[in-house]
């Protein structure tokens, strides 16, 4: 609904604003919106915990889980589980990442490439026509969005929302003739992989078929 959309928009704006927590500033609105969204998520998280508890008592217990269920059921390397607030904050981070940058990129490519847009639209309409009035999408419907998913993957390949990633060396090792001491930070450039012609021939071309599984593995 518009309230949640507006809250996310204000939250993203506040994240890149001057961090002045005074009523009326974008930063202040972002803090309020984050609290509102977190409160909504905590309700959902509590409901899911009850569902999981009941599900475990069933004779046929399913191990297939969505993201929220996995966050609730998976401990870290020390056997510690995340708190409800920690899970809510991680979901907020994921929602922010997929709310603006990713969707804007995909929409931009669809606008530039009418033939791709037409195929995505055709696939989506076919799924929509199979649904009843006000019937929501389910996991089976999402699994049918094969071309749409390939388009999303190709858009993220060419214009990834994050350009670099940092990792700390846990041991001394040698890579490409360079010795990397333990404790050093290594920076991986996304395009060094995403636009490597060894894995993506004609790497600058927008080609969703790369992810159909027929060519070199992306």
C-alpha positions, -999 to 999 in steps of 0.1 A, spaced: 0 0 0 10 36 -3 18 40 34 45 13 32 58 25 -1 61 61 12 78 49 43 104 30 23 110 59 0 115 83 30 138 57 47 160 55 16 161 93 13 170 97 49 199 72 47 218 94 23 208 127 40 227 149 65 225 129 98 207 157 117 180 142 140 157 172 142 120 169 137 112 176 100 145 166 86 148 136 62 171 119 87 145 122 115 117 109 92 139 79 82 143 70 119 106 71 124 99 51 93 125 25 102 107 21 136 74 17 119 86 -9 94 105 -28 121 73 -29 142 54 -44 113 81 -70 106 82 -80 143 45 -90 141 52 -111 111 83 -127 126 63 -137 158 35 -152 137 61 -172 117 77 -185 148 43 -199 159 37 -214 124 71 -231 125 65 -245 159 32 -260 148 47 -272 116 74 -292 134 47 -312 152 32 -324 119 39 -359 107 53 -347 74 76 -319 84 88 -299 54 125 -287 52 117 -263 24 119 -228 38 116 -192 27 141 -165 38 123 -156 70 121 -192 82 157 -198 75 167 -168 94 147 -181 124 160 -216 122 196 -212 112 222 -205 140 256 -190 134 289 -208 137 287 -206 175 252 -220 177 236 -187 185 203 -177 169 195 -141 158 171 -121 179 138 -110 164 151 -74 161 182 -86 143 162 -105 118 139 -75 113 169 -53 106 183 -77 81 150 -80 63 148 -42 62 183 -41 46 173 -66 20 140 -48 12 159 -15 8 183 -32 -16 155 -45 -37 131 -16 -34 149 11 -53 183 2 -69 174 -32 -83 139 -23 -95 150 9 -111 177 -9 -130 154 -36 -143 127 -11 -153 154 9 -171 164 -21 -192 128 -29 -200 122 6 -212 153 5 -234 146 -30 -248 110 -32 -260 114 -68 -273 125 -79 -238 97 -60 -222 71 -76 -245 83 -111 -235 83 -103 -198 48 -88 -201 35 -118 -220 49 -142 -194 34 -122 -165 0 -119 -182 -2 -156 -187 4 -162 -150 -21 -134 -141 -48 -150 -163 -45 -182 -144 -54 -165 -111 -88 -158 -96 -100 -123 -86 -79 -110 -58 -59 -143 -57 -23 -137 -46 8 -151 -63 22 -182 -47 56 -200 -50 45 -221 -79 36 -189 -99 70 -174 -92 87 -206 -104 69 -201 -137 86 -167 -142 116 -182 -159 122 -155 -186 115 -127 -161 141 -142 -137 166 -145 -165 160 -108 -174 165 -98 -137 198 -118 -136 211 -102 -167 202 -67 -155 221 -74 -122 250 -87 -142 254 -56 -163 245 -31 -136 250 -47 -101 238 -26 -72 271 -32 -54 303 -27 -74 328 -41 -49 330 -66 -20 356 -68 8 369 -99 25 395 -104 52 422 -130 46 420 -157 73 453 -173 64 483 -164 42 478 -173 6 490 -167 -29 468 -156 -58 480 -148 -93 516 -146 -81 507 -121 -53 511 -131 -16 482 -120 5 491 -120 43 466 -130 69 445 -101 81 448 -81 49 416 -69 32 409 -81 -3 387 -61 -26 368 -79 -54 355 -59 -83 321 -72 -94 327 -64 -131 359 -84 -131 336 -114 -130 303 -101 -145 320 -89 -176 346 -115 -180 344 -128 -216 355 -162 -204 321 -166 -187 300 -141 -206 308 -140 -243 299 -106 -259 298 -94 -223 283 -59 -230 252 -74 -248 219 -77 -228 212 -114 -233 188 -131 -208 194 -165 -225 228 -166 -207 209 -179 -177 189 -207 -194 217 -231 -187 227 -239 -223 259 -220 -225 289 -215 -201 278 -214 -165 274 -178 -153 
